[in-house]
């Protein structure tokens, strides 16, 4: 669903994706291990000025917990 809102005085489009219930229960798995997730952003993502996103890995903060 696409909506419009004002952020810092500028109009922006916000897209919300809602996922339904999986059709097969084997997809409902999570890891029994506790740890922290690390994301590595893609430089293919750019801002409105065309500048690429930093590719610096980001580590989840907070208490280590079970992840997907």
C-alpha positions, 0 to 999 in steps of 0.5 A: 500500500502506498501512502504519502506523508510529510517528512522534514517538511517534504512530501514522501511516498511510504510503501507498506508491504503486508505479508500473509500467512505462509501456505506451508508450515515448514516455512515457519522456522526460526533459529534456536541459536542466540546471536546478533545479525549483521546486515551489509547494505547494497551500494545499488541503493541511492538517495534522491541525489543519486548518492549510493548507500554506504556498504559498511556492515551494520550489526544488530544492537541490544540483547542477543536474541533468536533470529530468523 
